[in-house]
């Protein structure tokens, strides 16, 4: 006859195995979702563009950000972290990224939004590389699931240019 401890161990091991299999299956089922996010970012105004005394250049932008990330949300999505970055090239670096705005989207109901804002974080370049510079605005997102691995993607919007002169 088996002891109580042996039987309890067998039941707990079986239950944890079933739980692990269910978590793995549900996490894999989330891969069947093919999201189709949309975004549109417009630069409405360059509020100021200046050279600081230390030689760095800084820009303040007014942005319209229109986003629909509802297709990202499934039963397994806990939240989505989203941010807008300005991306440009300089002679020293092939890719410079400066975060301008970010947010956390906790639910599907909040995943479609439109905001009119200035950049939340400072758009600074260490040097004099921004005058007449072409740059992209990129919407990045990181989907944080309840179980499984985190995923990330982005939408790149091109065609933005900084002025020739400081304002």
Helices and strands as residue ranges (DSSP letters): H 4-29, G 30-32, E 38-51, E 57-68, G 70-72, E 77-88, E 96-105, G 108-110, E 112-118, E 123-125, E 134-145, E 151-161
